[in-house]
Amino acid sequence: MFINPELNCIRLGQWSEQVAVEYLQKTLGWQILQRNWRCPVGELDIIAMQDECTVIVEVRSRHSDLAGVPMEVVGHRKVVQLRRVVRYWLSRFSTSSDIPDLRLDVIILRWQHKQVAEILHIRGALGWD
């Protein structure tokens, strides 16, 4: 039976984002503000609140390190794009006097045999200027 690998990637991405949301809510007690926020310049996977800090979370999933070790899963082009999307999001939802404390995190889920084998949460991984 032929399985469309693109469809599997989409499904894996959706499952990974759901696992990340549950981890942030249930394990860390964070409030989820938005999921899959889209605009003309891109998408933000998760926008959450940790205490008084707004956290933008990029979710990635891996089956192995063949596609890059954890710190390499978000390349320079993706970081530039994420910053562009975050600036767009800020322009839509914040005034100059109301810019929140902001951090960009990455959550990497390592899947093994259709189960999450590891959750790696890298806080402030992408920096914010």
C-alpha positions in Angstrom: 0.0 0.0 0.0 1.4 3.4 -1.0 1.5 6.0 1.8 1.9 9.6 0.9 5.0 10.8 2.9 3.8 14.4 2.7 0.6 13.4 4.5 2.5 11.6 7.1 4.7 14.7 7.7 1.6 16.8 8.1 0.0 14.3 10.5 3.3 14.0 12.5 3.4 17.8 12.7 -0.1 18.0 14.0 0.5 15.3 16.6 3.7 16.9 17.6 2.1 20.3 18.2 -0.7 18.6 20.2 1.9 16.8 22.4 3.8 20.1 22.8 0.6 21.9 23.9 -0.2 19.2 26.4 3.4 19.4 27.8 3.2 23.2 28.1 -0.2 23.2 29.8 -0.1 20.1 32.0 3.5 19.8 32.8 4.6 23.5 32.9 1.2 25.1 33.7 1.5 27.6 30.8 -1.6 29.2 29.2 -1.9 28.7 25.5 -3.0 31.9 23.8 -3.1 30.7 20.1 -2.2 27.8 18.0 -1.2 27.8 14.3 -1.5 31.6 14.0 -1.2 32.5 10.3 -0.5 35.7 8.5 0.7 36.7 5.0 4.4 36.2 6.0 4.1 32.8 7.8 2.8 30.9 10.8 3.5 30.6 14.5 3.0 27.1 15.9 2.2 28.1 19.5 1.8 31.4 21.4 1.8 30.9 25.1 2.1 32.7 28.4 4.6 31.8 31.1 3.9 34.1 34.0 4.2 37.5 32.5 6.3 36.4 29.5 4.8 35.8 26.0 6.5 32.7 24.5 6.5 31.9 20.9 7.1 28.1 20.5 8.4 26.5 17.3 7.7 22.8 17.3 9.8 20.3 15.5 9.7 16.5 15.3 12.4 14.0 14.5 12.7 10.3 14.1 16.5 10.4 14.3 19.4 12.8 14.2 19.9 12.2 10.4 18.1 15.5 9.6 20.2 17.4 12.2 21.0 17.3 15.8 18.5 19.2 18.1 20.2 22.6 17.9 20.3 22.4 14.1 16.7 21.6 13.4 15.8 25.3 13.0 18.1 26.8 10.4 19.0 30.4 9.9 16.4 31.0 7.2 13.7 29.7 9.5 14.9 31.9 12.4 14.8 35.0 10.1 11.2 34.0 8.9 10.0 33.4 12.5 11.3 36.8 13.6 9.5 38.4 10.6 6.2 36.6 11.6 6.7 37.6 15.3 7.1 41.3 14.3 3.9 41.0 12.2 2.1 39.4 15.1 3.3 42.2 17.5 2.2 44.9 15.0 -1.3 43.4 15.0 -1.7 42.8 18.8 0.5 45.2 20.6 0.9 49.0 20.8 4.3 50.5 21.3 3.6 51.0 25.0 2.2 47.5 25.3 5.0 45.3 23.9 5.1 42.1 26.0 8.2 40.4 27.4 8.9 38.0 24.6 10.9 34.8 24.2 11.3 32.4 21.3 11.5 28.7 22.4 11.9 25.5 20.4 10.3 22.2 21.4 11.8 19.1 19.7 9.9 15.8 19.9 11.8 12.7 19.1 9.4 9.9 18.0 10.1 6.2 18.2 7.7 3.5 17.2 4.8 6.0 17.0 5.4 7.3 20.5 7.2 10.3 21.9 10.6 9.1 23.1 11.9 12.5 24.2 10.8 16.1 24.6 13.6 18.6 24.4 12.5 22.1 25.3 15.1 24.8 24.5 14.1 28.1 26.1 15.3 31.2 24.4 16.8 29.1 21.7 16.2 31.5 18.9 16.9 34.8 20.6 14.9 37.9 20.1 16.4 41.3 19.2 
